[in-house]
């Protein structure tokens, strides 16, 4: 298999596998990929790209957990 054929096969397989994912699966894959990309950034870059980000507040802090 040539390098070009290998790249085409990888691309075709990726398209096929992604087309079989549910919406939740696509979101999970996107989040995982974004985490991978962000993990390669420096602390300074992470702080720079986080400007304007507001973490979600837990609305139900006093709710019971478990059964």
SULLIN-V319383 format. One record per residue. RES is the residue in three letters. PHI is phi in whole degrees, -180 to 180 (* if undefined). D_CENTER is the distance of its C-alpha to the mean C-alpha in whole Angstrom. Layout:
BEGIN
{{RES:PHI:D_CENTER} {RES:PHI:D_CENTER}}
END
This chain:
BEGIN
{{UNK:*:31} {UNK:-79:30} {UNK:-61:27} {UNK:-65:27} {UNK:-64:27} {UNK:-63:25} {UNK:-62:22} {UNK:-65:23} {UNK:-64:23} {UNK:-60:19} {UNK:-63:18} {UNK:-63:20} {UNK:-65:19} {UNK:-62:15} {UNK:-61:17} {UNK:-63:18} {UNK:-67:16} {UNK:-66:13} {UNK:-65:16} {UNK:-91:17} {UNK:-81:14} {UNK:-77:14} {UNK:-61:13} {UNK:-63:11} {UNK:-66:10} {UNK:-65:9} {UNK:-64:7} {UNK:-61:6} {UNK:-66:5} {UNK:-65:3} {UNK:-64:2} {UNK:-61:3} {UNK:-65:4} {UNK:-66:4} {UNK:-61:6} {UNK:-62:7} {UNK:-65:9} {UNK:-69:10} {UNK:-67:11} {UNK:-87:14} {UNK:-85:15} {UNK:-75:18} {UNK:-59:19} {UNK:-63:21} {UNK:-66:18} {UNK:-62:16} {UNK:-65:19} {UNK:-65:19} {UNK:-77:16} {UNK:-88:16} {UNK:-59:19} {UNK:91:20} {UNK:-78:17} {UNK:-120:18} {UNK:-64:17} {UNK:-68:18} {UNK:-91:21} {UNK:-77:22} {UNK:-75:25} {UNK:-110:26} {UNK:-70:27} {UNK:-105:30} {UNK:-84:29} {UNK:-73:30} {UNK:-119:27} {UNK:94:28} {UNK:-84:31}}
END
